Amino acid sequence: IINIPYWTKVLKNIIYVVLLVIGLYLGLKLSIFYMPFLVAFIISLMIEPLIKFIMKKTGLTRRTSSIIIFILVSVIILGILAWIIVTLFSESSNLLQGLNDYVDKASVQIQGVIEQFHFDKIKLSDEILNIVQESSGDFLQTISNWLRNALNSLINIVTKIPEITICVGITILALYFICVDKIYILDQIEYH
């Protein structure tokens, strides 16, 4: 005899798990679209006390207070982003240009350290000495390649400036509407 309620419960649980996995997958894939709105909402929560403070101290309307704070926050956000992008690009470029010099200096230093050891007292063969010297060179080359790839990745961030600009623009617009029309938005949500 098949226990139908048990298998129905198992099937429901499997469907819930599958729907949860699909929802998480779609949520992660679509995060590029809703992330600016989420960031704007979080920033609006952080600046809400400032808006209320200006309304209370100056007697201005919510709209005027929101616009003042919005302009200040937007200038700060854009300034920080511009500084980060310029700093990343210039420092990465400088490091990338000087990387070969650093690797050469490190190689000379390591070779000097290896030569200071008195391997003849230990009685190591020439083959082992060659292996030690080659492995130190390979190690430096690996670190050099890794650093070069990391710095190139940082520079490639600058090529994504159009995408970053669009996201920041959407975030700032969403922030404006959330700050200025927060009461209206909450009323509409409550009404519907």
C-alpha positions in Angstrom: 0.0 0.0 0.0 1.4 3.4 -1.1 1.3 6.1 1.6 -0.1 9.0 -0.6 0.0 11.8 2.1 3.7 11.0 2.8 4.7 11.1 -0.9 2.6 14.3 -1.4 4.6 15.9 1.4 7.9 14.7 -0.1 6.9 16.0 -3.5 5.9 19.4 -2.1 9.3 19.7 -0.3 11.1 18.8 -3.5 9.1 21.5 -5.4 9.9 24.1 -2.7 13.6 23.3 -2.9 13.6 23.4 -6.7 11.7 26.8 -6.7 14.1 28.2 -4.0 17.2 27.2 -6.1 15.6 28.7 -9.2 14.7 31.8 -7.3 18.3 32.2 -5.9 19.8 31.6 -9.4 17.5 34.2 -11.0 18.1 36.6 -8.2 21.8 36.4 -8.7 21.6 36.6 -12.4 19.2 39.7 -12.3 21.1 41.4 -9.4 22.8 43.7 -11.9 19.3 45.2 -12.6 18.0 45.6 -9.0 21.3 46.3 -7.3 21.3 50.1 -8.0 17.8 50.3 -6.5 18.9 48.4 -3.4 21.9 50.6 -3.0 19.7 53.7 -3.4 17.3 52.4 -0.8 20.1 51.7 1.7 21.6 55.2 1.2 18.2 56.8 1.6 17.8 55.0 4.9 21.2 56.4 6.0 20.4 60.0 5.0 16.8 60.0 6.3 17.9 61.4 9.7 19.7 64.2 8.0 16.6 65.1 6.0 14.5 65.2 9.1 17.1 67.2 11.0 17.1 69.9 8.2 13.3 69.9 8.1 13.2 70.4 11.9 15.9 73.0 12.2 15.1 75.1 9.1 11.4 74.6 8.7 11.8 73.6 5.0 9.5 71.2 3.3 10.5 67.6 2.9 11.1 68.1 -0.8 13.5 71.0 -0.4 15.4 69.3 2.5 15.6 66.1 0.4 17.0 67.9 -2.6 19.6 69.7 -0.5 20.8 66.4 1.1 20.5 64.6 -2.2 22.9 67.1 -3.9 25.4 66.8 -1.0 25.3 63.0 -1.0 25.5 62.9 -4.8 28.6 65.1 -4.9 30.3 63.0 -2.2 29.5 59.7 -3.9 30.7 61.0 -7.3 33.8 62.5 -5.8 34.7 59.3 -4.0 34.1 57.2 -7.2 36.2 59.6 -9.3 39.0 59.5 -6.8 38.9 55.7 -6.6 39.0 55.2 -10.4 41.7 57.8 -11.0 43.8 56.4 -8.1 43.4 52.8 -9.2 44.3 53.6 -12.8 47.3 55.7 -12.0 48.7 53.4 -9.3 48.2 50.3 -11.4 49.9 51.9 -14.4 52.8 53.0 -12.3 53.2 49.6 -10.6 52.9 47.8 -14.0 55.6 50.0 -15.5 58.0 49.5 -12.6 57.2 45.8 -12.1 60.1 44.6 -14.3 62.5 46.8 -12.4 61.3 45.4 -9.1 61.5 41.8 -10.4 65.1 42.4 -11.7 66.1 43.9 -8.3 64.6 41.1 -6.4 66.3 38.6 -8.6 69.7 40.2 -8.0 69.0 40.3 -4.3 68.1 36.6 -4.2 71.1 35.7 -6.3 73.3 37.7 -3.9 71.8 35.8 -0.9 72.4 32.5 -2.7 76.0 33.4 -3.4 76.6 34.4 0.2 75.9 30.8 1.3 79.0 28.7 1.4 77.6 25.8 -0.5 81.1 24.4 -1.0 81.3 23.7 2.7 78.0 21.7 2.5 79.4 19.9 -0.5 76.4 20.3 -2.7 76.8 19.4 -6.3 76.6 21.9 -9.2 73.3 20.3 -10.3 71.6 21.1 -7.0 73.0 24.7 -7.0 71.6 25.1 -10.5 68.2 23.8 -9.4 68.2 26.2 -6.5 69.0 29.2 -8.8 66.5 28.1 -11.4 63.7 27.6 -8.9 64.3 31.1 -7.4 64.1 32.5 -10.9 60.9 30.6 -11.6 59.4 31.7 -8.3 60.1 35.3 -9.1 58.7 34.9 -12.6 55.5 33.3 -11.2 55.0 36.2 -8.7 55.8 38.7 -11.5 53.1 37.1 -13.8 50.6 37.0 -11.0 51.2 40.7 -10.1 51.1 41.7 -13.8 47.7 39.9 -14.2 46.3 41.5 -11.1 47.4 45.0 -12.2 46.0 44.4 -15.7 42.7 43.4 -14.1 42.7 46.6 -12.1 43.3 48.6 -15.3 40.5 46.7 -17.0 38.2 48.0 -14.4 38.7 51.4 -16.0 37.4 50.0 -19.3 34.1 49.3 -17.5 33.6 52.9 -16.7 30.5 53.1 -19.0 28.8 50.3 -17.0 29.8 51.8 -13.7 28.5 55.2 -14.9 25.1 53.7 -15.8 24.8 51.9 -12.5 25.8 55.1 -10.6 23.4 57.2 -12.6 20.5 54.8 -12.0 21.4 54.7 -8.3 21.4 58.5 -8.0 18.1 58.8 -9.8 16.5 56.1 -7.6 18.0 57.9 -4.6 16.5 61.2 -5.6 13.0 59.7 -6.1 13.2 57.7 -2.9 14.3 60.7 -0.8 11.9 63.2 -2.3 8.8 61.1 -2.7 9.3 58.7 0.2 6.0 59.7 1.9 4.1 59.4 -1.4 5.7 56.0 -2.1 4.8 54.7 1.4 1.3 56.0 1.1 0.9 54.2 -2.3 2.2 51.0 -0.9 -0.1 51.2 2.1 -3.1 52.1 -0.1 -2.6 49.2 -2.5 
